[in-house]
Amino acid sequence: MKIKKLAPMQRVAIIISTLMVVGGFLIISQIYFSYSEAREMSNSCYDKGGFPTIEKSGLNIDYFNCDMN
């Protein structure tokens, strides 16, 4: 079986495509874990009988408070 040599533009296209797939996977993973963290904190607060207050900036949780009134 012969191995076909790739043209320079094909190499660049493959590299860019691979980087986009990996980057997309990392972004989606970060979104999922941020959501999971906020959900877990909220559920824990509800289980204690409180009402959660969450402030998010992008993917980070900037403020969390469990109001126990």
C-alpha positions, 0 to 999 in steps of 0.5 A: 500500500502506498502512502499518499503525500499531502499537499501543504494546504491539505496539511494546514487544513487537517491541523486546523480541523483537528485544533477546532475539534479539540478546542470545541471539546474543551469548551463544551467540557468546561460549559458542562462542568460549570453547569454541573457545579452550579446545579450541585451547589443549588441542590445542596442548598435546596436540600438544606431548606435554603434558596440559592443565589448564584452570580456567574460571569462567563463560565465562572461562579462569582458569587454563591449564597444560600439564604436560609430564611 
